[in-house]
Structure formats: structure tokens, C-alpha cells
């Protein structure tokens, strides 16, 4: 079961962490992202196992994925 973490405003929307069943062969990050409405790849970065990953990265059932919203500074 993959663990999906959300931060900032995303955590308010989806919760801080969800567990998600994935196929044994895994799926791409783009396929995983499509399961959650509003995770625009142009605005929301993703890390797979603590490394920034592209949309074609393979996500396996035992991976950790974190979605990070843009940061605002001041």
C-alpha cells in the first residue's frame, strides 16, 4: 500500500496522509496524480521516496509519495 502525503493547503483538502492500494506492477506518477482532483503538475511538485519525480516516474505499492504546493514567501 503506497503512502501519499499532502502538505500545506493540500493537507486541508485531502488530509495529511492517505494509504492507497496500487497494482502490483505500480503506476506512473501521472496516473496516481489523476486520482486526486486538482493536483496540477505545473503547480504541484511531487516526490517519490524523498526525490523530486517527473510524471513518468514509476510508483510502486510500497513507495511514499509527497505532493507539495507552491510556497509563498515574504
Secondary structure, 3 states (H helix, E strand, C coil): CEEEEECCHHHHHHCCEEEECCCCCCEEHHHHHCCCCCCCCCCCEEEECCEECCCCCEECCCCEEEEECCCCCC
